[in-house]
Amino acid sequence: MLGNFEYCNPTKLYFGEESLDYLNVELPKYGKNVALVYGGGSIKKNGIYSEVVKILQDNGKDVAEIAGVMPNPTVAKLYEGVEIARKHNVDLLLAVGGGSVCDYAKAVSVSVNCDEDPWNKYFLRSEEPDCEIIPVGCVLTMAGTGSEMNAGAVITNQETKQKRGHVFLSEEIMPKFSVLNPRYTMTLPEYQMVSGIYDIFNHICEQYFSGEDDNTSDYISEGLMRSLLVSSRIACENPQNYEARSNIMWTATWALNTLVDKGKSTDWMVHMLGQAIGGYTNATHGMTLSAVSLPYYRYIMQFGLPKFKRFAMNVWGIDAEEKSDVQVAEEGLAAMEKWMKELGLIMNIAELGVSEEMIEGIADVTVVQQGGYKVLDRDEIVQILRESL
């Protein structure tokens, strides 16, 4: 493990089929005013909404609702939530939904008492909050983002076609608690389930494909990826398999709760490309990642060949005997492509609504990240986007 780092994750997790009961343990720790944050209404159809509201009522909470949080939360929606939270003088933001709802709640939490425009401060200038932060709790209904145990938030500005994320530095922005019941993920459409699965896998890749030392974080990442491969195939065959869905949910949390990035420089360019595409198309996040991953990884493979060879051998079981390093690495990416197609992932950005005419504009809003095996220039971004069509 190279370098110096600190690690602290203050989020308390409650996992399992009876985990919602622990809201009764957490809610008394906060004031009376709660904002219930949720999405398009699926939690009302599957009964989760009624369960949560009853627990809130039993704990004497005065509840305001911030409903209709979309899969790619917008700046306008952020402003709306901030106004509701201010009017209600909230003591706790309780997010019930998938990663977008959890992300959104964190964005609201740092914006309620902010004197500046939160889009400019947090998502354009990437500054840290200098105001009181409203606590967040999560009841997760979709596995994928890891937002239930990190300090990240992603917001989209529809006017400028910019989708920007900010991983805040303060531990105060991490959810105070998160409830993870794998049963809650079983009502998701298959498209959303496999999108979440790829988001998980790519979160691990973004941290794994960096650095050249023998790093313990890489061994953990390889184990998480192998677990996900097994569970994803089982879940696609039988979406009601509790063991597979619980393993997927647990892997999602550990993929992005900052554990496996320790000692790593990390490489988030697939996410930057995917988010730029999302800003233009409003496409499902995991599918924007799957559509650009292979062109990106095949391009940078030459710059990080030892790691791509290791990936092929340790994750995909590729036999390296009597093969060149390039052959082994290419076979690993071919195995990855086969698995992605098995899941039914989107494999090109044209299926997401991207046309050749959009490429230059998408390149313009793509944020270039440092830390990977190759820092891309604009021409390389355009090339990768074209190869993703």
C-alpha positions in Angstrom: 0.0 0.0 0.0 1.6 3.2 -1.2 1.1 6.7 0.2 -0.7 8.0 3.3 -4.4 8.0 3.8 -7.1 8.1 6.5 -10.2 6.0 6.5 -13.4 6.6 8.4 -17.0 5.7 7.4 -19.5 6.8 10.0 -22.7 5.4 8.2 -24.5 2.7 10.2 -26.0 0.0 8.1 -29.0 -2.2 8.9 -29.1 -5.1 6.5 -31.7 -7.9 6.0 -35.4 -8.6 5.7 -36.2 -7.0 9.0 -33.9 -4.0 8.7 -36.7 -1.4 8.4 -37.6 -2.1 12.0 -34.4 -0.3 13.0 -35.9 3.0 11.9 -37.4 2.9 15.3 -33.9 2.9 16.8 -32.7 5.8 14.6 -35.6 8.2 14.4 -35.7 9.2 18.1 -32.1 10.6 17.6 -33.5 13.4 15.4 -35.9 16.3 15.8 -39.6 16.2 15.0 -39.5 17.6 11.5 -38.7 15.0 8.8 -38.7 15.4 5.0 -39.6 12.1 3.3 -37.7 12.1 -0.1 -38.7 9.7 -2.8 -39.1 9.2 -6.6 -41.9 8.6 -9.0 -44.2 6.7 -6.8 -43.1 3.0 -7.1 -42.7 2.9 -3.3 -46.5 3.5 -3.0 -47.3 0.6 -5.3 -45.0 -1.9 -3.6 -46.0 -0.9 -0.1 -42.7 0.5 1.2 -44.2 4.0 1.4 -47.0 2.9 3.8 -44.5 1.0 6.0 -42.2 4.0 6.3 -44.9 6.5 6.9 -46.4 4.3 9.7 -43.0 4.1 11.4 -42.6 7.9 11.1 -46.1 8.5 12.6 -45.5 6.0 15.4 -42.4 8.0 16.3 -44.3 11.2 16.4 -42.7 12.9 13.4 -44.1 15.8 11.5 -43.6 14.8 7.9 -43.2 16.9 4.7 -42.8 15.2 1.4 -40.3 15.9 -1.4 -41.7 13.6 -4.1 -41.0 13.0 -7.8 -37.2 12.9 -7.6 -36.2 11.7 -11.1 -33.5 9.2 -12.0 -31.1 12.0 -13.0 -32.1 14.7 -10.4 -32.1 18.2 -11.9 -31.0 21.6 -10.6 -34.6 22.7 -10.7 -35.6 19.8 -8.5 -32.8 20.6 -6.1 -34.1 24.1 -5.7 -37.6 22.8 -5.1 -36.4 20.4 -2.4 -34.4 23.1 -0.7 -37.5 25.3 -0.4 -39.6 22.5 1.0 -36.9 21.6 3.5 -36.5 25.3 4.6 -40.2 25.8 4.9 -40.6 22.7 7.0 -37.5 23.5 9.1 -36.3 19.9 8.7 -34.3 18.0 11.2 -33.8 14.9 9.0 -34.0 14.1 5.3 -35.2 10.5 4.9 -34.5 9.2 1.4 -36.5 6.2 0.3 -35.5 5.0 -3.1 -32.5 4.2 -5.3 -29.2 6.0 -5.6 -30.6 9.1 -7.3 -32.9 9.7 -4.4 -30.1 9.2 -1.9 -27.8 11.5 -4.0 -30.5 14.1 -4.2 -31.1 14.1 -0.4 -27.4 14.7 0.2 -27.4 17.6 -2.3 -30.4 19.1 -0.5 -28.7 18.5 2.9 -25.8 20.8 2.0 -27.9 23.4 0.3 -30.7 24.2 2.8 -28.5 26.5 4.8 -26.2 27.6 2.0 -26.2 31.3 1.2 -24.9 30.7 -2.4 -26.3 29.0 -5.4 -25.6 25.3 -4.7 -25.1 24.4 -8.4 -22.3 26.9 -8.8 -20.8 26.3 -5.4 -20.9 22.5 -5.2 -21.1 21.2 -8.7 -19.3 23.7 -10.8 -16.6 25.0 -8.4 -16.5 21.7 -6.3 -16.3 23.6 -3.1 -17.1 22.2 0.3 -20.0 23.4 2.5 -19.4 26.1 5.1 -22.9 25.9 6.6 -24.9 23.7 8.8 -25.7 20.3 7.1 -29.0 18.5 7.5 -28.6 14.9 8.5 -29.6 12.2 5.9 -30.9 8.7 6.4 -31.6 6.2 3.6 -34.0 3.3 2.9 -32.5 1.7 -0.2 -34.7 0.2 -2.9 -32.2 -0.3 -5.7 -28.6 -1.7 -5.6 -26.1 0.1 -7.7 -24.7 3.5 -6.8 -23.4 2.9 -3.3 -24.8 6.3 -2.3 -26.1 4.8 0.9 -22.6 4.8 2.4 -20.7 7.6 0.7 -20.7 11.4 0.5 -21.3 11.7 -3.3 -24.1 13.5 -5.1 -24.8 13.9 -8.8 -27.0 16.7 -10.2 -28.0 17.5 -13.8 -28.4 21.0 -15.3 -30.7 20.5 -18.2 -30.2 24.0 -19.6 -26.4 23.5 -20.0 -26.5 19.7 -20.5 -24.1 19.2 -17.7 -24.3 16.3 -15.3 -21.9 16.8 -12.5 -21.0 14.8 -9.4 -19.3 16.0 -6.2 -17.8 13.6 -3.7 -17.8 15.8 -0.6 -14.9 15.5 1.8 -16.8 15.9 5.0 -18.0 12.8 6.9 -21.0 14.8 8.0 -22.5 14.5 4.5 -22.5 10.7 4.6 -25.9 9.2 5.5 -26.1 8.8 9.3 -27.8 5.4 8.7 -29.0 3.3 5.8 -31.5 0.5 5.7 -30.8 -2.3 3.2 -33.5 -4.8 2.6 -32.7 -7.0 -0.5 -36.4 -7.7 -0.8 -37.0 -4.1 -1.7 -34.9 -4.5 -4.9 -36.9 -7.4 -6.2 -39.7 -5.3 -7.8 -37.3 -3.5 -10.1 -37.7 -4.0 -13.8 -34.9 -6.1 -15.3 -33.5 -3.2 -17.2 -33.0 -1.3 -14.0 -31.6 -4.3 -12.2 -28.9 -5.0 -14.8 -28.1 -1.3 -15.1 -27.4 -1.2 -11.4 -25.3 -4.3 -11.6 -23.1 -2.7 -14.2 -22.8 0.5 -12.2 -21.5 -1.6 -9.3 -19.0 -3.4 -11.5 -17.8 -0.2 -13.1 -17.4 1.5 -9.7 -14.9 -1.2 -8.9 -13.1 -0.9 -12.2 -12.7 2.8 -11.8 -10.7 2.2 -8.7 -9.0 -1.0 -9.8 -7.5 0.3 -13.1 -5.0 2.6 -11.5 -1.6 2.2 -9.8 1.1 -0.4 -10.4 1.9 -1.6 -6.9 0.8 -4.8 -5.2 -2.1 -3.2 -3.3 -4.5 -5.0 -0.9 -7.3 -2.9 -2.3 -6.9 -4.7 -5.6 -7.4 -8.1 -4.0 -10.6 -6.9 -2.4 -11.8 -5.5 -5.7 -11.2 -8.8 -7.5 -13.2 -10.7 -4.9 -16.0 -8.2 -5.2 -16.0 -8.5 -8.9 -16.0 -12.3 -8.9 -18.9 -12.3 -6.4 -20.9 -9.9 -8.6 -20.3 -12.1 -11.7 -21.8 -15.1 -10.0 -24.7 -13.3 -8.4 -25.6 -11.3 -11.5 -26.0 -14.5 -13.6 -28.2 -16.1 -10.9 -30.3 -12.9 -10.5 -30.8 -12.6 -14.3 -32.1 -16.2 -14.4 -34.2 -15.9 -11.2 -34.7 -12.2 -10.1 -36.4 -13.5 -6.9 -33.3 -15.4 -5.7 -32.7 -13.7 -2.3 -29.2 -14.9 -1.9 -28.1 -13.4 -5.2 -30.0 -10.2 -4.7 -28.6 -9.8 -1.2 -25.0 -10.4 -2.4 -25.5 -7.8 -5.2 -26.8 -5.3 -2.7 -23.9 -5.8 -0.3 -21.3 -5.7 -3.1 -22.8 -2.4 -4.3 -22.2 -0.8 -0.9 -18.6 -2.0 -0.6 -17.9 -1.0 -4.2 -18.2 2.7 -3.4 -18.0 3.3 0.3 -14.3 4.5 -0.2 -12.8 1.2 1.1 -11.3 -0.1 -2.1 -9.9 3.3 -3.3 -7.4 3.3 -0.4 -3.9 3.5 -1.8 -5.2 4.0 -5.3 -5.0 7.0 -7.6 -8.3 5.8 -9.2 -9.6 6.5 -12.8 -13.1 7.8 -13.2 -13.1 8.6 -16.9 -15.8 6.0 -17.8 -18.1 7.9 -15.3 -17.1 11.2 -16.8 -17.9 10.1 -20.3 -21.1 8.4 -19.1 -22.2 11.5 -17.2 -21.6 13.7 -20.2 -23.8 11.5 -22.3 -26.4 11.5 -19.6 -26.5 15.2 -19.6 -27.4 15.2 -23.3 -29.8 12.2 -23.3 -31.1 11.7 -19.8 -30.3 8.0 -20.3 -30.1 5.5 -17.4 -26.8 5.9 -15.7 -25.5 2.3 -15.7 -26.3 2.1 -19.4 -24.3 5.2 -20.3 -21.3 3.5 -18.6 -21.8 0.1 -20.3 -22.0 1.9 -23.7 -18.5 3.5 -23.4 -16.6 1.1 -21.2 -15.1 -1.3 -23.7 -13.9 1.4 -26.2 -12.3 3.2 -23.3 -10.7 0.2 -21.7 -9.4 -1.1 -25.0 -7.8 2.3 -25.7 -6.1 2.6 -22.3 -5.1 -1.1 -22.0 -1.8 -0.4 -23.7 -0.9 2.1 -21.0 -1.7 -0.2 -18.1 -1.1 -3.6 -19.6 0.1 -5.4 -16.4 -3.2 -4.6 -14.6 -5.3 -5.6 -17.5 -3.5 -8.9 -17.7 -4.1 -9.4 -14.0 -7.8 -8.5 -14.4 -8.1 -11.1 -17.1 -6.5 -13.8 -15.0 -7.9 -13.1 -11.6 -11.4 -11.9 -12.4 -12.2 -13.8 -15.6 -10.0 -16.9 -15.2 -8.1 -16.5 -18.5 -5.2 -18.9 -18.9 -2.0 -17.0 -19.6 0.2 -19.9 -20.6 2.0 -19.5 -23.9 0.2 -16.2 -24.6 1.5 -12.6 -24.8 0.4 -10.1 -22.2 -1.6 -8.3 -24.8 -3.4 -11.6 -25.8 -4.3 -12.3 -22.2 -5.6 -8.7 -21.6 -7.6 -8.8 -24.8 -9.2 -12.1 -23.8 -10.1 -10.6 -20.5 -12.0 -7.7 -22.1 -13.6 -10.1 -24.5 -14.9 -12.2 -21.5 -16.2 -8.9 -20.0 -18.0 -8.1 -23.2 -19.6 -11.5 -23.3 -20.9 -11.1 -19.8 -22.2 -7.6 -20.5 -24.1 -8.9 -23.5 -25.5 -11.8 -21.3 -26.9 -9.2 -19.0 -28.5 -7.3 -21.8 -26.6 -4.1 -21.3 -26.5 -1.3 -23.8 -23.3 -1.6 -25.8 -23.3 1.6 -27.9 -24.3 5.2 -27.3 -26.4 5.3 -30.5 -29.0 3.2 -28.6 -29.1 5.9 -26.0 -30.0 8.6 -28.5 -26.5 9.9 -29.3 -25.9 10.9 -32.9 -22.6 11.9 -34.6 -23.7 15.5 -34.5 -23.7 15.4 -30.6 -20.2 14.1 -30.2 -18.4 17.4 -30.2 -20.8 18.9 -27.7 -20.5 15.8 -25.4 -16.8 16.1 -25.6 -17.0 19.8 -24.5 -18.8 18.9 -21.3 -16.8 15.8 -20.4 -14.7 16.5 -17.3 -11.2 15.1 -17.6 -9.9 13.2 -14.6 -6.4 12.6 -13.5 -5.1 9.5 -11.9 -5.6 6.8 -14.5 -3.1 5.2 -16.8 -3.6 7.9 -19.4 -5.0 11.4 -19.0 -7.2 11.9 -22.1 -7.0 15.0 -24.3 -10.0 16.2 -26.2 -9.2 14.4 -29.4 -9.0 11.1 -27.6 -12.3 11.8 -25.9 -13.9 12.4 -29.3 -12.2 9.3 -30.7 -13.6 7.1 -27.9 -17.1 8.6 -28.2 -17.1 7.9 -31.9 -15.9 4.3 -31.3 -18.8 4.0 -28.9 -21.5 4.9 -31.4 
